[in-house]
Amino acid sequence: MWFGQAMLLLFFNAITLFGTTGYALRFGGIAERLCALILIVGSVVSAVIVISFHNRWHPASHYLFALDSCALIALIVIALFSDRFWPLYMAAFQVPVVATHIASMVDPKIVTQAYALAQGFWIYPMLIVLLVGTSGVRARRGLS
């Protein structure tokens, strides 16, 4: 649906994603910027993958699984090398995303809407954590 709720949700997703990651890219440290880039690249590439499969989630799930697994590995590496706690939460919020892919591969009868909602939900806690982490960097730098 291009007009109505689906279009409003797309606008909300874009505004929150690019607003929060833009804030992190502008005011964050290296960990904040790397996490912001992971979220941007992951969201854009996910959209391209789903669109290339004519908005059908199940045929695209293996590619999305690979992309989200790479994002999880990158977030774990950032968490291991960071001296802050918030990157651990970013990596932890990526785990259910990968687990949802595994569940849908084990049981392909999982309803497409449930799969799509489970995938899309976790970006919001990740954006909140990124926002909090970036605010902490700004506060430490005295830029409040």
N, C-alpha and C positions, 0 to 999 in steps of 0.2 A: 504494500500500500504506500504510494508516494505522497499522498496527502492525508493528513490526520495524525493519528497516534504514532504510527511508525516513523513518519517524517519528523515529528516532534522529538521522538526518542533519538533519531540520528543526529539532529541538531544538538540536543542535550549532551549526547556522547561526545560529539566533536568539540563543543565548547568546554566541557570539563576536561577532556583529554588534552587539547592544545593549550588551554588556559593554565592548567596545572603544570604540564611539562614545560611550557614556555617560561613560567615562573621559576621552575627548577633550573632550566638552562641559563636563565639570566642571573639568578642570585645564588645558585647552589655551588657546592664544591664538586670535586671530581666524581664522587659516588653518586651525588644527586643528578649530575649531568648524564652519567652513564646509564643510570636507571631510567631517566627520562627518555633517552634515546632508545633503550630497549622497549619501552612502552609504545613509543611512536612507531618504530619500525615494526614491532609485533602487530600493532593494530592495523597499520596500513597494509602490510603483507597479508595478514589474515583476511582483510576485506578483498584484496585482489584475488586471493586463492578462492574464496567463496564465490565471488562474481565470475571467475573463470569456469566454475562448475555450475553456472546458471542458478546461483543462490540455493543450491542443494547441499546440505551439510554433510550427509553421510559419505558421498564419494570423495569429498574434500578432507575427511577426518584424518586420514593418514598424513597428509601434508601439514595439516594444522597441528597434529600431534608432534611431528618433527620440529616444527617452528616453536611450539610452546615448550618442548623439552629443551631446545637450545636456549630459550629465554630463561628457563629454570636453572640450567647449568651456569649461564652468565650471571644470574642473580646470586647464586650460591658463591661463585668466585668473588663477586663484589663484597658479599657479606663476610667472607673469610679474610679479606684483606682490609676491610674497613675497621676503624676504631670506634664506630658507633653501633648502637643496637638496631636502629630502624631498618637497615638492609636485611637483617634476619627475618623481619616481618614481611618484607617484600618477597623474599624467597619462599617463606611459609605460605603466603597467599597464592603463589604460583603452583604449589603442590596440588591443590584440588582441581586446578585447571587441567593438569596433566592426568590426574586420576580420573577425571570425567572422560577424557579420551580413551583411557584404558577400559573403563566400564562400558563405553559404547562399542569398543572392539570386541569385548567379551560377549556382550549381548546386543546385537544389532537392532533388536526390537525396541530399544529405548526410544521414546517418543522424540521426534526431531525438535519440537518446541522446548521440551525439558532440557535437552542437550544444549540448545542454543542459549537458553536462559542461564543454565549453570555455567557455561563458558563466559557469557557476558557479565555476570554478576561480579566476579572477582577483581575486575579492573577498578571498581570504585574504592574498595578498601586499600588497594595498592596506591591509588591516587591520593587518598587521604594520608597514608603513611609518607608518601613522597612530599606532600605539602608540609607535613609536620617536620620532616627531616630538613627540608629547605628553610623553613622558618627558624629552626634551631641554628643553622649556619648563619643566617642573617643576624640573628640575635647575638651570636658569638662575635660576629664582625662589627657589631654596634650599628647595624643599619635598620633595626626595627622598623 
